[in-house]
Amino acid sequence: MKPAAWELLSGAALLLATAMPVIASGHTSAECREGGEFIRNAAISRDNGLPKDAFLNHLIADLSMIRSLPEELRWFARDEIDESLLVRHAERVYDYRMSARDNEAAFLAECGRYVVQNP
């Protein structure tokens, strides 16, 4: 393979790898539903006047505390990628102002791509 073609292929592979959302540890359908409920409740909190920074600061503090637990005892956020998914969707709740149900559906659509069939 010519060097230019190799560089192009390597660049395309890197772009694809960084563009695809990833969840390191697959989740069950039930966990995705619970995560979706969390995001829906975040939107309800937003609609009831809770400011973005207050919600996110509390979420970050909770995630920090959860990290002190053994991985098998943690709820949805078992690793940094899971935490990132929750934080990203919580930020979207405030940044895009969709309905609570639409926020939940967006989370479920992303989480559902990585559901493990037999945990």
C-alpha positions as CSV (number, residue, x, y, z in Angstrom):
1,M,0.0,0.0,0.0
2,K,1.3,3.5,-0.9
3,P,2.1,5.8,2.0
4,A,-0.5,8.3,1.0
5,A,-3.2,5.7,0.8
6,W,-2.1,4.3,4.2
7,E,-2.3,7.8,5.7
8,L,-5.8,8.3,4.3
9,L,-6.9,4.9,5.6
10,S,-5.4,5.6,9.0
11,G,-7.1,9.0,9.2
12,A,-10.4,7.6,8.2
13,A,-10.2,4.9,10.9
14,L,-9.3,7.4,13.5
15,L,-12.2,9.7,12.5
16,L,-14.6,6.8,12.6
17,A,-13.3,5.6,16.0
18,T,-13.7,9.1,17.5
19,A,-17.0,9.8,16.0
20,M,-18.9,6.8,17.2
21,P,-20.3,7.0,20.7
22,V,-19.1,4.1,22.9
23,I,-20.3,2.6,26.2
24,A,-17.5,0.4,27.6
25,S,-19.6,-1.9,29.7
26,G,-22.9,-2.9,28.1
27,H,-26.1,-2.3,30.0
28,T,-29.3,-4.3,30.4
29,S,-32.5,-2.9,29.0
30,A,-33.7,-2.3,32.6
31,E,-30.6,-0.2,33.3
32,C,-31.1,1.8,30.1
33,R,-34.7,2.4,31.2
34,E,-33.6,3.5,34.6
35,G,-31.0,5.9,33.0
36,G,-33.8,7.2,30.8
37,E,-36.0,7.9,33.8
38,F,-33.1,9.7,35.4
39,I,-32.7,11.9,32.3
40,R,-36.5,12.5,32.2
41,N,-36.5,13.5,35.8
42,A,-33.6,15.9,35.1
43,A,-35.8,17.6,32.5
44,I,-38.7,17.8,35.0
45,S,-36.3,19.4,37.5
46,R,-35.3,21.9,34.8
47,D,-38.9,22.7,34.1
48,N,-39.5,23.2,37.8
49,G,-36.7,25.8,37.9
50,L,-33.6,23.9,38.9
51,P,-30.6,25.7,37.3
52,K,-28.2,23.8,35.1
53,D,-25.2,24.4,37.2
54,A,-26.9,23.2,40.4
55,F,-28.1,20.0,38.7
56,L,-24.8,19.2,37.1
57,N,-22.8,20.0,40.3
58,H,-25.0,17.6,42.2
59,L,-24.7,14.9,39.5
60,I,-20.9,15.3,39.4
61,A,-20.7,15.0,43.2
62,D,-22.9,11.9,43.2
63,L,-20.8,10.3,40.5
64,S,-17.7,11.0,42.5
65,M,-19.2,9.3,45.5
66,I,-20.3,6.3,43.4
67,R,-16.7,5.8,42.2
68,S,-15.8,4.9,45.8
69,L,-18.1,1.8,45.6
70,P,-16.9,-1.5,44.0
71,E,-17.8,-1.5,40.3
72,E,-20.3,-4.4,40.7
73,L,-22.3,-2.3,43.3
74,R,-22.5,0.8,41.1
75,W,-25.8,1.7,39.4
76,F,-25.5,2.7,35.7
77,A,-22.2,4.6,36.0
78,R,-19.7,1.8,36.3
79,D,-16.9,3.6,34.4
80,E,-15.9,7.0,33.0
81,I,-17.6,6.4,29.7
82,D,-20.9,5.6,31.5
83,E,-20.5,8.8,33.5
84,S,-19.9,10.8,30.4
85,L,-23.1,9.5,28.8
86,L,-25.1,10.6,31.8
87,V,-23.5,14.0,32.1
88,R,-23.7,14.6,28.3
89,H,-27.5,13.8,28.3
90,A,-28.0,15.9,31.5
91,E,-26.3,18.8,29.7
92,R,-28.5,18.3,26.7
93,V,-31.6,18.5,29.0
94,Y,-30.6,22.1,29.6
95,D,-29.0,23.0,26.3
96,Y,-31.8,21.9,23.9
97,R,-34.9,22.3,26.0
98,M,-36.8,19.3,24.7
99,S,-39.7,17.7,26.6
100,A,-38.9,15.4,29.4
101,R,-40.1,12.4,27.3
102,D,-38.0,13.5,24.3
103,N,-34.9,13.8,26.5
104,E,-35.7,10.3,27.8
105,A,-36.1,8.9,24.3
106,A,-32.8,10.4,23.1
107,F,-31.0,8.7,26.0
108,L,-32.8,5.4,25.4
109,A,-31.9,5.5,21.7
110,E,-28.2,5.9,22.5
111,C,-28.1,3.5,25.4
112,G,-30.1,0.9,23.6
113,R,-27.4,0.5,20.9
114,Y,-25.2,-1.1,23.6
115,V,-27.6,-3.3,25.5
116,V,-26.2,-6.7,26.4
117,Q,-28.6,-9.6,25.8
118,N,-27.3,-11.9,28.5
119,P,-25.5,-10.0,31.2
